[in-house]
Amino acid sequence: MKEYQKNSIERKRIFFRALLIRLLILLLIFAFNDSFEEGFVESSTYYDDYRYEQGAFEYAEKASSIIDVNAFTAAYATVGDWVGYHFIENPLDSSPLWYWIVCIVAYIFRTRWIIRILNVILASLAIVFVGEFASMLCSKKATNMAISLLTFLPYPVIFSCFAYKDQLVMLCTFYLLYAAMQYRLYGVINIIRIIIFVFAAITLLFTRGGLTAVVLALCACIAFIKSFRLKIQKRQIILLILVVVGLVAVISRSFDTILFKMQYYFTRHKETLGGTTIRFITINGLGDIYKLPFTYIFSIIMPVQLFGNIKSWYSIVANCSVIMTPIAVGATLYAVKRNKIDKVIYWGCMALYLASIVTSINIFRHYYSLMPLSLIFFSDYWDKSDATWKGLVIILALLFSMLLIIFYGLA
């Protein structure tokens, strides 16, 4: 009981610390609202966060009740988003949940800022479950470092103050990983945890459909594969069958979406990145697999745009990204260290992260929800390293930073 109470107090401390810093930054964003772009990047419906808010604001004005499908369709059509029509045609295949959440919240409170307050709450909850997941893999020192990085780094703090759905995606993802890890360690799961797990999986499915199948596959690996020599106990077979059936159902439901997005992203890489820096780390096929370490290390520092004009909160984050170089270097070196976390979990998490960045390296928010994995890897690397390995990180990070400064300074 004392241990439970201690853990409960620690969770509350983590949550309220993260919430406080985000509310303070949100207040700052509100104070400078007239001086910066309203959205994270720009005040344009091309960007999802601004479009979510504008559509929700239109919905709050037009809806005759809290749930009004016609108003929902019309509201987002005015900002060039056809999610309402997709929802009417096939409500199970349109990933509309975040749209509905922001509309309902805006309808009740009649202000777009409540959406951002909701997001900082979701972000703070996500940090709690990142900590729970990390605590079952790493030492207390490494866990605290990962939590602190996620709590205070400029990118996760500022990004969570805007209306992107990725805070909810991170929360669901790390709850699922946390629940799978608990089953791996203790071999039991109660009915309440099962219900919450299913609810989180459904929420993720209707928020970012293509990611769900991969996350659930990783959860199955974490829960049932204790080593690369697969051994499953008889009492786990029924549960494993249920997991496989559920996973097949999710893949079947999302297969067209996954296939479409993979084709879209690879086509987008080839057609739109010809003159941009990102083409050097973009993987367009098996022949580009040698780029993977560089793609990984650059994914951790993105978004990056040194010496750019300060006109949005995105530009502030992009100009500060050089501070991420030690984390990027340490997390990359961690892949070759022997004394790392459980290898099944590490390589399973890396497979999920790499699959995400390979398809979305030029869309940084698409792998934002998986950023805590790299923070955990770096924290465990730092905790387990001697002075030599730490010195290597510092030297390589300084060189990496100098290269970025020179490159963007001459660009």
Contacts in CASP RR format, 6 or more apart in sequence:
PFRMAT RR
TARGET T0000
AUTHOR 0000-0000-0000
METHOD contacts of the structure
MODEL  1
MKEYQKNSIERKRIFFRALLIRLLILLLIFAFNDSFEEGFVESSTYYDDY
RYEQGAFEYAEKASSIIDVNAFTAAYATVGDWVGYHFIENPLDSSPLWYW
IVCIVAYIFRTRWIIRILNVILASLAIVFVGEFASMLCSKKATNMAISLL
TFLPYPVIFSCFAYKDQLVMLCTFYLLYAAMQYRLYGVINIIRIIIFVFA
AITLLFTRGGLTAVVLALCACIAFIKSFRLKIQKRQIILLILVVVGLVAV
ISRSFDTILFKMQYYFTRHKETLGGTTIRFITINGLGDIYKLPFTYIFSI
IMPVQLFGNIKSWYSIVANCSVIMTPIAVGATLYAVKRNKIDKVIYWGCM
ALYLASIVTSINIFRHYYSLMPLSLIFFSDYWDKSDATWKGLVIILALLF
SMLLIIFYGLA
11 128 0 8 1.000
11 132 0 8 1.000
14 127 0 8 1.000
14 128 0 8 1.000
14 131 0 8 1.000
14 147 0 8 1.000
14 151 0 8 1.000
15 124 0 8 1.000
15 125 0 8 1.000
15 127 0 8 1.000
15 128 0 8 1.000
16 124 0 8 1.000
17 151 0 8 1.000
18 123 0 8 1.000
18 124 0 8 1.000
18 127 0 8 1.000
18 150 0 8 1.000
18 151 0 8 1.000
19 120 0 8 1.000
19 121 0 8 1.000
19 124 0 8 1.000
21 151 0 8 1.000
21 152 0 8 1.000
21 157 0 8 1.000
22 120 0 8 1.000
22 123 0 8 1.000
22 124 0 8 1.000
22 157 0 8 1.000
22 160 0 8 1.000
22 161 0 8 1.000
23 117 0 8 1.000
23 120 0 8 1.000
25 157 0 8 1.000
25 158 0 8 1.000
25 161 0 8 1.000
26 113 0 8 1.000
26 116 0 8 1.000
26 117 0 8 1.000
26 120 0 8 1.000
26 161 0 8 1.000
29 36 0 8 1.000
29 116 0 8 1.000
29 158 0 8 1.000
29 161 0 8 1.000
29 313 0 8 1.000
30 113 0 8 1.000
36 311 0 8 1.000
36 312 0 8 1.000
36 313 0 8 1.000
37 43 0 8 1.000
37 311 0 8 1.000
37 312 0 8 1.000
37 313 0 8 1.000
37 314 0 8 1.000
38 50 0 8 1.000
38 53 0 8 1.000
39 47 0 8 1.000
39 49 0 8 1.000
39 50 0 8 1.000
39 53 0 8 1.000
39 162 0 8 1.000
39 312 0 8 1.000
39 313 0 8 1.000
40 47 0 8 1.000
40 49 0 8 1.000
40 50 0 8 1.000
40 158 0 8 1.000
40 159 0 8 1.000
40 162 0 8 1.000
40 164 0 8 1.000
40 312 0 8 1.000
40 313 0 8 1.000
40 314 0 8 1.000
41 47 0 8 1.000
41 49 0 8 1.000
41 312 0 8 1.000
41 314 0 8 1.000
42 50 0 8 1.000
42 312 0 8 1.000
43 50 0 8 1.000
44 50 0 8 1.000
45 51 0 8 1.000
45 54 0 8 1.000
45 79 0 8 1.000
45 80 0 8 1.000
45 81 0 8 1.000
48 163 0 8 1.000
48 164 0 8 1.000
48 165 0 8 1.000
48 365 0 8 1.000
49 162 0 8 1.000
49 163 0 8 1.000
49 164 0 8 1.000
50 163 0 8 1.000
51 76 0 8 1.000
51 79 0 8 1.000
51 80 0 8 1.000
51 81 0 8 1.000
52 98 0 8 1.000
52 99 0 8 1.000
52 102 0 8 1.000
52 115 0 8 1.000
52 163 0 8 1.000
52 164 0 8 1.000
52 165 0 8 1.000
53 102 0 8 1.000
53 106 0 8 1.000
53 112 0 8 1.000
53 115 0 8 1.000
53 163 0 8 1.000
54 78 0 8 1.000
54 79 0 8 1.000
55 75 0 8 1.000
55 76 0 8 1.000
55 78 0 8 1.000
55 79 0 8 1.000
55 81 0 8 1.000
55 102 0 8 1.000
55 103 0 8 1.000
56 75 0 8 1.000
56 99 0 8 1.000
56 102 0 8 1.000
56 103 0 8 1.000
56 105 0 8 1.000
56 106 0 8 1.000
56 107 0 8 1.000
56 112 0 8 1.000
56 115 0 8 1.000
57 106 0 8 1.000
57 112 0 8 1.000
58 74 0 8 1.000
58 75 0 8 1.000
58 76 0 8 1.000
58 78 0 8 1.000
58 79 0 8 1.000
59 68 0 8 1.000
59 71 0 8 1.000
59 72 0 8 1.000
59 75 0 8 1.000
59 76 0 8 1.000
59 103 0 8 1.000
59 106 0 8 1.000
59 107 0 8 1.000
60 103 0 8 1.000
60 106 0 8 1.000
60 107 0 8 1.000
60 110 0 8 1.000
62 68 0 8 1.000
62 71 0 8 1.000
62 74 0 8 1.000
62 75 0 8 1.000
63 71 0 8 1.000
63 72 0 8 1.000
63 75 0 8 1.000
63 103 0 8 1.000
63 107 0 8 1.000
64 71 0 8 1.000
66 104 0 8 1.000
66 107 0 8 1.000
66 108 0 8 1.000
67 104 0 8 1.000
69 84 0 8 1.000
69 87 0 8 1.000
69 88 0 8 1.000
72 84 0 8 1.000
72 87 0 8 1.000
72 99 0 8 1.000
72 100 0 8 1.000
72 103 0 8 1.000
73 84 0 8 1.000
73 85 0 8 1.000
73 87 0 8 1.000
73 88 0 8 1.000
75 103 0 8 1.000
76 82 0 8 1.000
76 83 0 8 1.000
76 84 0 8 1.000
76 99 0 8 1.000
77 84 0 8 1.000
77 85 0 8 1.000
83 94 0 8 1.000
83 96 0 8 1.000
83 99 0 8 1.000
84 94 0 8 1.000
84 96 0 8 1.000
84 99 0 8 1.000
86 93 0 8 1.000
86 94 0 8 1.000
86 96 0 8 1.000
87 94 0 8 1.000
87 96 0 8 1.000
92 253 0 8 1.000
93 253 0 8 1.000
93 256 0 8 1.000
93 257 0 8 1.000
95 205 0 8 1.000
95 206 0 8 1.000
95 207 0 8 1.000
95 208 0 8 1.000
95 209 0 8 1.000
95 257 0 8 1.000
96 206 0 8 1.000
97 203 0 8 1.000
97 206 0 8 1.000
97 207 0 8 1.000
98 165 0 8 1.000
98 168 0 8 1.000
98 207 0 8 1.000
101 118 0 8 1.000
101 168 0 8 1.000
102 115 0 8 1.000
102 163 0 8 1.000
105 114 0 8 1.000
105 115 0 8 1.000
105 118 0 8 1.000
106 112 0 8 1.000
106 114 0 8 1.000
106 115 0 8 1.000
108 114 0 8 1.000
112 163 0 8 1.000
115 163 0 8 1.000
116 161 0 8 1.000
116 162 0 8 1.000
116 163 0 8 1.000
119 160 0 8 1.000
119 161 0 8 1.000
119 162 0 8 1.000
119 163 0 8 1.000
119 164 0 8 1.000
119 167 0 8 1.000
120 160 0 8 1.000
120 161 0 8 1.000
120 167 0 8 1.000
122 160 0 8 1.000
122 167 0 8 1.000
122 168 0 8 1.000
122 170 0 8 1.000
122 171 0 8 1.000
123 156 0 8 1.000
123 160 0 8 1.000
123 167 0 8 1.000
123 170 0 8 1.000
123 171 0 8 1.000
125 171 0 8 1.000
126 167 0 8 1.000
126 170 0 8 1.000
126 171 0 8 1.000
126 174 0 8 1.000
127 147 0 8 1.000
127 150 0 8 1.000
127 151 0 8 1.000
129 171 0 8 1.000
129 174 0 8 1.000
129 175 0 8 1.000
129 178 0 8 1.000
130 146 0 8 1.000
130 147 0 8 1.000
130 150 0 8 1.000
130 170 0 8 1.000
130 174 0 8 1.000
130 372 0 8 1.000
130 376 0 8 1.000
131 143 0 8 1.000
131 146 0 8 1.000
131 147 0 8 1.000
132 174 0 8 1.000
132 178 0 8 1.000
133 174 0 8 1.000
133 177 0 8 1.000
133 178 0 8 1.000
133 181 0 8 1.000
133 376 0 8 1.000
134 142 0 8 1.000
134 143 0 8 1.000
134 146 0 8 1.000
134 147 0 8 1.000
134 372 0 8 1.000
134 376 0 8 1.000
134 379 0 8 1.000
135 143 0 8 1.000
136 178 0 8 1.000
136 181 0 8 1.000
136 182 0 8 1.000
136 185 0 8 1.000
137 181 0 8 1.000
137 341 0 8 1.000
137 342 0 8 1.000
137 345 0 8 1.000
137 376 0 8 1.000
137 380 0 8 1.000
138 146 0 8 1.000
138 341 0 8 1.000
138 376 0 8 1.000
138 379 0 8 1.000
138 380 0 8 1.000
138 383 0 8 1.000
139 380 0 8 1.000
139 383 0 8 1.000
141 383 0 8 1.000
142 376 0 8 1.000
142 379 0 8 1.000
142 380 0 8 1.000
142 382 0 8 1.000
142 383 0 8 1.000
142 384 0 8 1.000
143 379 0 8 1.000
145 379 0 8 1.000
145 382 0 8 1.000
145 383 0 8 1.000
146 372 0 8 1.000
146 375 0 8 1.000
146 376 0 8 1.000
146 378 0 8 1.000
146 379 0 8 1.000
149 327 0 8 1.000
149 375 0 8 1.000
149 378 0 8 1.000
149 379 0 8 1.000
150 156 0 8 1.000
150 371 0 8 1.000
150 372 0 8 1.000
150 375 0 8 1.000
151 157 0 8 1.000
153 323 0 8 1.000
153 324 0 8 1.000
154 316 0 8 1.000
154 317 0 8 1.000
154 320 0 8 1.000
154 323 0 8 1.000
155 303 0 8 1.000
155 317 0 8 1.000
155 320 0 8 1.000
155 321 0 8 1.000
155 324 0 8 1.000
155 371 0 8 1.000
156 368 0 8 1.000
156 371 0 8 1.000
158 313 0 8 1.000
158 316 0 8 1.000
158 317 0 8 1.000
159 166 0 8 1.000
159 317 0 8 1.000
159 365 0 8 1.000
159 368 0 8 1.000
160 167 0 8 1.000
161 313 0 8 1.000
162 313 0 8 1.000
164 365 0 8 1.000
164 368 0 8 1.000
165 207 0 8 1.000
165 208 0 8 1.000
166 365 0 8 1.000
166 368 0 8 1.000
166 369 0 8 1.000
168 203 0 8 1.000
168 207 0 8 1.000
169 204 0 8 1.000
169 207 0 8 1.000
169 208 0 8 1.000
169 211 0 8 1.000
169 369 0 8 1.000
170 368 0 8 1.000
170 369 0 8 1.000
170 370 0 8 1.000
170 372 0 8 1.000
171 200 0 8 1.000
172 200 0 8 1.000
172 201 0 8 1.000
172 203 0 8 1.000
172 204 0 8 1.000
172 207 0 8 1.000
173 204 0 8 1.000
173 211 0 8 1.000
173 215 0 8 1.000
173 369 0 8 1.000
173 370 0 8 1.000
174 372 0 8 1.000
175 196 0 8 1.000
175 197 0 8 1.000
175 200 0 8 1.000
176 197 0 8 1.000
176 200 0 8 1.000
176 201 0 8 1.000
176 204 0 8 1.000
176 215 0 8 1.000
176 216 0 8 1.000
176 219 0 8 1.000
177 215 0 8 1.000
177 218 0 8 1.000
177 219 0 8 1.000
177 222 0 8 1.000
177 349 0 8 1.000
179 189 0 8 1.000
179 193 0 8 1.000
179 196 0 8 1.000
179 197 0 8 1.000
179 200 0 8 1.000
179 219 0 8 1.000
180 218 0 8 1.000
180 219 0 8 1.000
180 220 0 8 1.000
180 222 0 8 1.000
180 223 0 8 1.000
181 222 0 8 1.000
181 345 0 8 1.000
182 189 0 8 1.000
182 193 0 8 1.000
183 189 0 8 1.000
183 223 0 8 1.000
184 222 0 8 1.000
184 223 0 8 1.000
184 224 0 8 1.000
184 226 0 8 1.000
189 197 0 8 1.000
201 212 0 8 1.000
201 216 0 8 1.000
201 250 0 8 1.000
204 211 0 8 1.000
204 212 0 8 1.000
204 215 0 8 1.000
205 212 0 8 1.000
205 250 0 8 1.000
205 253 0 8 1.000
205 254 0 8 1.000
208 369 0 8 1.000
209 254 0 8 1.000
209 257 0 8 1.000
210 254 0 8 1.000
210 257 0 8 1.000
210 258 0 8 1.000
210 261 0 8 1.000
211 356 0 8 1.000
211 369 0 8 1.000
212 250 0 8 1.000
212 254 0 8 1.000
213 247 0 8 1.000
213 250 0 8 1.000
213 251 0 8 1.000
213 254 0 8 1.000
213 258 0 8 1.000
214 352 0 8 1.000
214 355 0 8 1.000
215 352 0 8 1.000
216 243 0 8 1.000
216 246 0 8 1.000
216 247 0 8 1.000
216 250 0 8 1.000
217 247 0 8 1.000
218 348 0 8 1.000
218 349 0 8 1.000
218 351 0 8 1.000
218 352 0 8 1.000
219 243 0 8 1.000
220 240 0 8 1.000
220 243 0 8 1.000
220 244 0 8 1.000
220 247 0 8 1.000
221 344 0 8 1.000
221 345 0 8 1.000
221 348 0 8 1.000
222 344 0 8 1.000
222 345 0 8 1.000
222 348 0 8 1.000
223 243 0 8 1.000
224 232 0 8 1.000
224 236 0 8 1.000
224 240 0 8 1.000
224 243 0 8 1.000
225 344 0 8 1.000
226 344 0 8 1.000
227 344 0 8 1.000
228 343 0 8 1.000
228 344 0 8 1.000
232 240 0 8 1.000
251 258 0 8 1.000
261 359 0 8 1.000
262 359 0 8 1.000
265 359 0 8 1.000
265 360 0 8 1.000
265 363 0 8 1.000
266 284 0 8 1.000
266 285 0 8 1.000
266 359 0 8 1.000
268 362 0 8 1.000
269 279 0 8 1.000
269 282 0 8 1.000
269 283 0 8 1.000
269 284 0 8 1.000
269 362 0 8 1.000
270 284 0 8 1.000
272 362 0 8 1.000
273 279 0 8 1.000
273 282 0 8 1.000
273 362 0 8 1.000
276 362 0 8 1.000
277 407 0 8 1.000
277 411 0 8 1.000
278 361 0 8 1.000
278 362 0 8 1.000
280 291 0 8 1.000
280 294 0 8 1.000
281 291 0 8 1.000
281 294 0 8 1.000
281 295 0 8 1.000
281 298 0 8 1.000
281 361 0 8 1.000
282 288 0 8 1.000
282 291 0 8 1.000
282 295 0 8 1.000
282 361 0 8 1.000
282 362 0 8 1.000
283 289 0 8 1.000
283 291 0 8 1.000
283 292 0 8 1.000
283 295 0 8 1.000
283 358 0 8 1.000
283 361 0 8 1.000
292 354 0 8 1.000
292 358 0 8 1.000
293 332 0 8 1.000
295 354 0 8 1.000
295 357 0 8 1.000
295 358 0 8 1.000
295 361 0 8 1.000
296 331 0 8 1.000
296 332 0 8 1.000
296 353 0 8 1.000
296 354 0 8 1.000
296 357 0 8 1.000
297 328 0 8 1.000
297 329 0 8 1.000
297 331 0 8 1.000
297 332 0 8 1.000
297 400 0 8 1.000
298 304 0 8 1.000
298 328 0 8 1.000
298 361 0 8 1.000
299 353 0 8 1.000
299 357 0 8 1.000
299 361 0 8 1.000
299 364 0 8 1.000
299 367 0 8 1.000
299 374 0 8 1.000
300 324 0 8 1.000
300 327 0 8 1.000
300 328 0 8 1.000
300 331 0 8 1.000
300 332 0 8 1.000
300 371 0 8 1.000
300 374 0 8 1.000
301 321 0 8 1.000
301 322 0 8 1.000
301 324 0 8 1.000
301 325 0 8 1.000
301 328 0 8 1.000
301 404 0 8 1.000
302 321 0 8 1.000
302 361 0 8 1.000
302 364 0 8 1.000
303 314 0 8 1.000
303 317 0 8 1.000
303 318 0 8 1.000
303 321 0 8 1.000
303 364 0 8 1.000
304 318 0 8 1.000
304 321 0 8 1.000
304 322 0 8 1.000
304 404 0 8 1.000
304 408 0 8 1.000
305 315 0 8 1.000
305 318 0 8 1.000
305 319 0 8 1.000
305 321 0 8 1.000
305 408 0 8 1.000
306 318 0 8 1.000
306 319 0 8 1.000
306 321 0 8 1.000
306 322 0 8 1.000
306 404 0 8 1.000
306 405 0 8 1.000
306 408 0 8 1.000
306 409 0 8 1.000
307 319 0 8 1.000
307 408 0 8 1.000
307 409 0 8 1.000
308 315 0 8 1.000
308 318 0 8 1.000
308 319 0 8 1.000
308 408 0 8 1.000
309 315 0 8 1.000
310 316 0 8 1.000
310 319 0 8 1.000
322 401 0 8 1.000
322 404 0 8 1.000
322 405 0 8 1.000
325 397 0 8 1.000
325 400 0 8 1.000
325 401 0 8 1.000
325 404 0 8 1.000
326 378 0 8 1.000
326 393 0 8 1.000
326 394 0 8 1.000
326 397 0 8 1.000
327 374 0 8 1.000
327 375 0 8 1.000
327 378 0 8 1.000
328 374 0 8 1.000
328 397 0 8 1.000
328 400 0 8 1.000
329 393 0 8 1.000
329 396 0 8 1.000
329 397 0 8 1.000
329 400 0 8 1.000
330 377 0 8 1.000
330 378 0 8 1.000
330 381 0 8 1.000
330 382 0 8 1.000
330 393 0 8 1.000
330 397 0 8 1.000
331 374 0 8 1.000
331 375 0 8 1.000
331 377 0 8 1.000
331 378 0 8 1.000
331 381 0 8 1.000
333 381 0 8 1.000
333 389 0 8 1.000
333 392 0 8 1.000
333 393 0 8 1.000
333 396 0 8 1.000
334 340 0 8 1.000
334 377 0 8 1.000
334 378 0 8 1.000
334 380 0 8 1.000
334 381 0 8 1.000
335 350 0 8 1.000
337 381 0 8 1.000
337 384 0 8 1.000
337 385 0 8 1.000
337 389 0 8 1.000
339 384 0 8 1.000
340 346 0 8 1.000
340 377 0 8 1.000
340 380 0 8 1.000
340 381 0 8 1.000
340 384 0 8 1.000
341 376 0 8 1.000
341 377 0 8 1.000
341 380 0 8 1.000
346 377 0 8 1.000
349 373 0 8 1.000
350 373 0 8 1.000
352 370 0 8 1.000
352 373 0 8 1.000
353 367 0 8 1.000
353 370 0 8 1.000
353 373 0 8 1.000
353 374 0 8 1.000
356 366 0 8 1.000
356 367 0 8 1.000
356 370 0 8 1.000
357 367 0 8 1.000
359 366 0 8 1.000
360 366 0 8 1.000
360 367 0 8 1.000
381 389 0 8 1.000
381 393 0 8 1.000
382 390 0 8 1.000
382 393 0 8 1.000
385 393 0 8 1.000
END
